[in-house]
């Protein structure tokens, strides 16, 4: 069933990320690339945020910094009271393991394991995981628990990847082009699964996409250009992915 919701005002939600003057520079001299050029941003509990922008605008670099996969060159980056910019590698590893779920364009499932077993890998290292069966039921795959990846469609494999990411009950869900390799109809099913997870688990959900149509399903749309926030738009009411004009 399509899901749509009225969005609580941001002022009523707790802040998850505080980002100020964030920069990321790769290389030096003539080879220097400034991937982030002074990003200022606040992200809040339970939001579904879509990051839009052309290739090279800094979307993936920003996501990697939010998720503790990369260090900023300068600036402030706090997740609640944790200083991610000044954290050690061990602290970032614990942060990623305990608080963040990642979903990428490619599913990265282990071919020799069933859907249940792929999700179960995460539950073995999480502090308070949900059962793999519950995570798979949340993305409407309760009937495919014992199927191997080769027995699943591309959209079903991506939903297994979503179940794997959410099984540890993350407070933050970061998605980099989660429908990039899927056709439109299958992509809508995957986006509806992400929207359901966001609403039911309350995780801050940030989705990178090149597809401006997806903006309608977000609480806020953040446009990046040349490594900085170019524009922020808030939607008073989310649209269900299946109702968008693809």
Kinemage of the C-alpha trace (Angstrom):
@kinemage 1
@onewidth
@group {chain A} dominant
@subgroup {mainchain}
@vectorlist {calphas} color= white
{ca unk a 1} P 0.000 0.000 0.000
{ca unk a 2} L 1.360 3.470 -0.838
{ca unk a 3} L 2.655 5.369 2.173
{ca unk a 4} L 2.412 9.108 2.623
{ca unk a 5} L 2.671 11.160 5.766
{ca unk a 6} L 2.436 14.624 7.216
{ca unk a 7} L 5.876 15.687 8.406
{ca unk a 8} L 6.333 16.930 11.994
{ca unk a 9} L 8.067 20.328 12.096
{ca unk a 10} L 11.844 20.093 12.332
{ca unk a 11} L 11.866 22.180 15.503
{ca unk a 12} L 10.027 19.381 17.315
{ca unk a 13} L 12.700 16.788 16.486
{ca unk a 14} L 16.051 16.135 18.144
{ca unk a 15} L 19.127 17.071 16.141
{ca unk a 16} L 21.222 14.121 14.953
{ca unk a 17} L 23.922 15.843 12.854
{ca unk a 18} L 25.405 19.309 13.145
{ca unk a 19} L 27.700 20.200 10.237
{ca unk a 20} L 29.520 23.537 9.969
{ca unk a 21} L 32.079 24.634 7.389
{ca unk a 22} L 32.819 21.044 6.373
{ca unk a 23} L 35.519 20.649 3.737
{ca unk a 24} L 37.140 17.639 2.113
{ca unk a 25} L 40.166 18.011 -0.126
{ca unk a 26} L 41.827 15.189 -2.056
{ca unk a 27} L 45.330 15.515 -3.479
{ca unk a 28} L 47.429 18.667 -3.460
{ca unk a 29} L 48.805 21.302 -5.788
{ca unk a 30} L 47.644 20.999 -9.381
{ca unk a 31} L 45.981 17.671 -8.551
{ca unk a 32} L 43.899 19.069 -5.679
{ca unk a 33} L 40.189 18.287 -5.729
{ca unk a 34} L 37.880 20.087 -3.300
{ca unk a 35} L 35.020 17.615 -2.917
{ca unk a 36} L 33.345 19.550 -0.084
{ca unk a 37} L 33.718 23.311 0.109
{ca unk a 38} L 32.142 24.518 3.356
{ca unk a 39} L 28.961 22.533 3.990
{ca unk a 40} L 26.591 23.825 6.687
{ca unk a 41} L 23.792 21.432 7.549
{ca unk a 42} L 21.551 20.122 10.341
{ca unk a 43} L 19.788 16.749 10.162
{ca unk a 44} L 17.098 15.570 12.566
{ca unk a 45} L 15.574 12.407 14.024
{ca unk a 46} L 13.096 10.593 11.816
{ca unk a 47} L 13.686 12.761 8.744
{ca unk a 48} L 13.765 11.343 5.254
{ca unk a 49} L 16.173 13.543 3.328
{ca unk a 50} L 16.981 13.370 -0.373
{ca unk a 51} L 20.353 14.695 -1.561
{ca unk a 52} L 20.241 15.930 -5.146
{ca unk a 53} L 22.993 17.248 -7.359
{ca unk a 54} L 25.034 16.470 -10.460
{ca unk a 55} L 27.981 14.087 -10.491
{ca unk a 56} L 30.892 15.672 -8.674
{ca unk a 57} L 28.697 17.883 -6.480
{ca unk a 58} L 29.898 16.196 -3.277
{ca unk a 59} L 26.893 14.007 -2.411
{ca unk a 60} L 28.787 10.752 -1.854
{ca unk a 61} L 31.669 12.497 -0.068
{ca unk a 62} L 29.195 14.109 2.318
{ca unk a 63} L 27.456 10.775 2.936
{ca unk a 64} L 30.797 9.075 3.605
{ca unk a 65} L 31.699 11.749 6.154
{ca unk a 66} L 28.318 11.495 7.878
{ca unk a 67} L 28.729 7.729 8.096
{ca unk a 68} L 32.259 7.780 9.456
{ca unk a 69} L 33.689 6.166 6.319
{ca unk a 70} L 35.931 9.176 5.658
{ca unk a 71} L 37.490 12.078 7.571
{ca unk a 72} L 36.812 15.728 6.718
{ca unk a 73} L 39.776 17.973 5.991
{ca unk a 74} L 38.377 20.765 8.163
{ca unk a 75} L 35.158 21.960 9.758
{ca unk a 76} L 32.789 20.666 12.429
{ca unk a 77} L 30.938 17.365 12.190
{ca unk a 78} L 28.961 16.213 15.208
{ca unk a 79} L 26.563 13.295 15.549
{ca unk a 80} L 24.675 14.268 18.681
{ca unk a 81} L 27.558 14.818 21.148
{ca unk a 82} L 30.174 12.788 19.233
{ca unk a 83} L 32.864 14.739 17.371
{ca unk a 84} L 33.254 12.677 14.200
{ca unk a 85} L 35.882 15.048 12.792
{ca unk a 86} L 38.141 14.352 15.762
{ca unk a 87} L 37.285 10.696 16.338
{ca unk a 88} L 39.834 7.889 16.218
{ca unk a 89} L 39.565 5.012 13.760
{ca unk a 90} L 38.396 2.719 16.568
{ca unk a 91} L 35.713 5.203 17.584
{ca unk a 92} L 34.509 5.520 13.985
{ca unk a 93} L 34.401 1.728 13.634
{ca unk a 94} L 32.194 1.489 16.728
{ca unk a 95} L 30.038 4.357 15.423
{ca unk a 96} L 29.484 2.629 12.082
{ca unk a 97} L 28.810 -0.733 13.701
{ca unk a 98} L 26.384 0.430 16.347
{ca unk a 99} L 24.588 3.469 14.939
{ca unk a 100} L 24.661 3.529 11.129
{ca unk a 101} L 23.105 1.366 8.420
{ca unk a 102} L 24.500 1.642 4.887
{ca unk a 103} L 22.710 0.816 1.628
{ca unk a 104} L 24.530 1.099 -1.686
{ca unk a 105} L 23.654 0.759 -5.359
{ca unk a 106} L 25.158 -2.738 -5.422
{ca unk a 107} L 23.751 -5.248 -2.987
{ca unk a 108} L 26.968 -6.962 -1.821
{ca unk a 109} L 25.125 -10.089 -0.687
{ca unk a 110} L 27.051 -13.307 -0.085
{ca unk a 111} L 25.910 -15.716 -2.837
{ca unk a 112} L 26.277 -18.870 -0.737
{ca unk a 113} L 24.031 -17.568 2.061
{ca unk a 114} L 20.240 -17.320 2.115
{ca unk a 115} L 18.399 -14.043 2.660
{ca unk a 116} L 17.970 -14.948 6.328
{ca unk a 117} L 21.663 -15.787 6.688
{ca unk a 118} L 22.830 -12.612 4.901
{ca unk a 119} L 20.807 -10.519 7.342
{ca unk a 120} L 21.942 -12.667 10.255
{ca unk a 121} L 25.567 -11.650 9.678
{ca unk a 122} L 24.770 -8.165 10.967
{ca unk a 123} L 22.775 -9.360 13.948
{ca unk a 124} L 25.833 -11.249 15.213
{ca unk a 125} L 27.752 -7.996 15.814
{ca unk a 126} L 24.915 -5.662 16.841
{ca unk a 127} L 24.092 -4.800 20.444
{ca unk a 128} L 20.292 -5.062 20.218
{ca unk a 129} L 19.421 -6.576 16.846
{ca unk a 130} L 16.007 -7.524 15.576
{ca unk a 131} L 15.606 -11.112 14.373
{ca unk a 132} L 16.474 -11.514 10.663
{ca unk a 133} L 12.926 -12.734 10.061
{ca unk a 134} L 11.507 -9.486 11.477
{ca unk a 135} L 13.824 -7.327 9.382
{ca unk a 136} L 12.912 -9.215 6.217
{ca unk a 137} L 9.205 -9.011 7.044
{ca unk a 138} L 9.535 -5.228 7.335
{ca unk a 139} L 10.591 -5.097 3.666
{ca unk a 140} L 7.927 -7.625 2.610
{ca unk a 141} L 10.283 -10.564 2.113
{ca unk a 142} L 8.922 -12.847 4.802
{ca unk a 143} L 8.177 -15.498 2.188
{ca unk a 144} L 11.718 -15.472 0.764
{ca unk a 145} L 13.743 -16.160 3.912
{ca unk a 146} L 15.504 -19.262 2.617
{ca unk a 147} L 16.131 -18.150 -0.945
{ca unk a 148} L 19.675 -17.521 -2.150
{ca unk a 149} L 20.552 -14.255 -3.946
{ca unk a 150} L 20.569 -16.002 -7.339
{ca unk a 151} L 16.934 -16.979 -6.717
{ca unk a 152} L 15.888 -13.377 -6.065
{ca unk a 153} L 15.198 -10.495 -8.427
{ca unk a 154} L 17.324 -7.350 -8.326
{ca unk a 155} L 14.685 -5.514 -6.306
{ca unk a 156} L 14.393 -8.397 -3.852
{ca unk a 157} L 18.161 -8.491 -3.411
{ca unk a 158} L 18.174 -4.770 -2.664
{ca unk a 159} L 15.421 -5.273 -0.097
{ca unk a 160} L 17.554 -7.991 1.532
{ca unk a 161} L 20.346 -5.403 1.684
{ca unk a 162} L 17.925 -2.959 3.338
{ca unk a 163} L 16.867 -5.631 5.845
{ca unk a 164} L 20.520 -6.320 6.606
{ca unk a 165} L 21.143 -2.612 7.218
{ca unk a 166} L 18.146 -2.132 9.511
{ca unk a 167} L 18.469 -5.356 11.511
{ca unk a 168} L 20.823 -3.675 13.981
{ca unk a 169} L 18.191 -0.954 14.598
{ca unk a 170} L 20.377 1.951 13.400
{ca unk a 171} L 19.498 5.510 14.307
{ca unk a 172} L 20.924 6.613 10.926
{ca unk a 173} L 20.296 5.032 7.518
{ca unk a 174} L 22.519 6.241 4.643
{ca unk a 175} L 21.610 5.233 1.092
{ca unk a 176} L 23.779 5.918 -1.966
{ca unk a 177} L 21.763 5.535 -5.193
{ca unk a 178} L 19.772 2.564 -3.814
{ca unk a 179} L 17.681 2.298 -7.003
{ca unk a 180} L 20.456 3.154 -9.464
{ca unk a 181} L 20.639 -0.308 -11.027
{ca unk a 182} L 16.883 -1.018 -11.000
{ca unk a 183} L 14.061 -0.359 -13.446
{ca unk a 184} L 11.411 2.179 -12.449
{ca unk a 185} L 8.779 -0.285 -11.208
{ca unk a 186} L 11.272 -2.235 -9.103
{ca unk a 187} L 12.834 0.990 -7.844
{ca unk a 188} L 9.451 2.176 -6.565
{ca unk a 189} L 9.084 -1.032 -4.533
{ca unk a 190} L 12.527 -0.475 -2.997
{ca unk a 191} L 11.782 3.183 -2.191
{ca unk a 192} L 8.480 2.222 -0.574
{ca unk a 193} L 10.417 -0.245 1.593
{ca unk a 194} L 12.824 2.521 2.625
{ca unk a 195} L 9.964 4.880 3.401
{ca unk a 196} L 8.233 2.221 5.507
{ca unk a 197} L 11.435 1.537 7.441
{ca unk a 198} L 11.941 5.262 8.054
{ca unk a 199} L 8.410 5.703 9.382
{ca unk a 200} L 8.303 2.551 11.505
{ca unk a 201} L 11.830 2.632 12.955
{ca unk a 202} L 12.219 6.403 13.115
{ca unk a 203} L 15.754 6.344 11.728
{ca unk a 204} L 17.135 9.486 10.111
{ca unk a 205} L 17.257 8.407 6.461
{ca unk a 206} L 19.429 10.161 3.870
{ca unk a 207} L 19.137 9.088 0.224
{ca unk a 208} L 21.493 10.155 -2.564
{ca unk a 209} L 19.983 10.214 -6.032
{ca unk a 210} L 20.332 11.845 -9.437
{ca unk a 211} L 16.567 11.500 -9.955
{ca unk a 212} L 14.774 14.727 -9.084
{ca unk a 213} L 11.420 12.915 -9.124
{ca unk a 214} L 12.329 11.295 -5.809
{ca unk a 215} L 12.291 14.718 -4.147
{ca unk a 216} L 8.555 14.413 -3.581
{ca unk a 217} L 8.927 11.534 -1.110
{ca unk a 218} L 11.270 13.451 1.234
{ca unk a 219} L 10.721 15.661 4.256
{ca unk a 220} L 13.531 17.842 2.924
{ca unk a 221} L 15.449 18.032 -0.326
{ca unk a 222} L 19.026 19.291 -0.149
{ca unk a 223} L 20.614 20.392 -3.420
{ca unk a 224} L 24.402 20.236 -3.611
{ca unk a 225} L 26.546 22.030 -6.156
{ca unk a 226} L 30.338 22.366 -6.309
{ca unk a 227} L 30.753 20.787 -2.879
{ca unk a 228} L 28.350 23.083 -1.011
{ca unk a 229} L 24.661 23.270 -0.130
{ca unk a 230} L 23.014 25.259 -2.899
{ca unk a 231} L 19.372 25.069 -1.793
{ca unk a 232} L 17.180 23.361 0.840
{ca unk a 233} L 13.492 22.695 0.271
{ca unk a 234} L 11.066 21.358 2.858
{ca unk a 235} L 7.997 19.341 1.914
{ca unk a 236} L 5.008 19.745 4.266
{ca unk a 237} L 3.694 16.350 3.178
{ca unk a 238} L 5.531 13.367 1.737
{ca unk a 239} L 4.321 11.649 -1.402
{ca unk a 240} L 4.273 7.881 -1.745
{ca unk a 241} L 6.869 6.789 -4.352
{ca unk a 242} L 4.194 5.082 -6.446
{ca unk a 243} L 2.291 8.381 -6.828
{ca unk a 244} L 5.253 10.321 -8.231
{ca unk a 245} L 5.385 11.203 -11.915
{ca unk a 246} L 8.272 8.986 -13.013
